[in-house]
């Protein structure tokens, strides 16, 4: 338990920021999930990218992380456009790395 007044305030601020960041990350997961469930339709993918850009601007997620997520979304969108069928989600293998 903090003793100094500044330390107590820091604990309060950290709690608020953690809660706020958690809500932002939940919104991101929902946006990505909506895009996936829609079969990567263009409007849902654009909404997800918009959410990613907002979180990147606020500093909630790192620039490289945002770019990686957007790139994966666009790749799946283009794949869905070319085949006009729902895109199968890629899952990494659970084996030992070579």
TABEL-V913777 format. One line per field, one symbol per residue. burial: b if it has 16 or more other ideal C-beta (glycine too) atoms within 10 Angstrom, else e. A space follows every 50 residues. Layout:
BEGIN
burial = ???
END
This chain:
BEGIN
burial = eeeeeeeeeeeeeeeeeeeeeeebeeebeebbebbbebebeeebbeebbe bbebbbeeebbeeeebeebbeebeebbeebeeeeeebeeeeeeeeeee
END
